[in-house]
Amino acid sequence: MKASEAREISEVAMAKADGPVIGKYVTAITEKIKKACSEGMVGIYLDYIPREARKSVYSHFRSLGYDIEDHPDPDPGHPASRPYTTLSW
């Protein structure tokens, strides 16, 4: 199999919101959104999503009208501080 063929298969698998690759992330985020909505919130923090799945997951939710924003580390000197991502509606 050529690398281009492997890449094409990977891209198709990553694009399926209900597929085995990103489906579990889409399901988990959708449940967080439902819970947040029922509590009157207008956004959530996104938990860890592997780098290789991030583009597809973010594209899926952006296509549904959600805003996704990456935030830099607010306090780089603090050991508990880290960059984070939010999804809002």
Secondary structure, 3 states (H helix, E strand, C coil): CCHHHHHHHHHHHHHCCCCCCCHHHHHHHHHHHHHHHHCCCCEEECCCCCHHHHHHHHHHHHHCCCEEEEECCCCCCCCCCCCEEEEEC
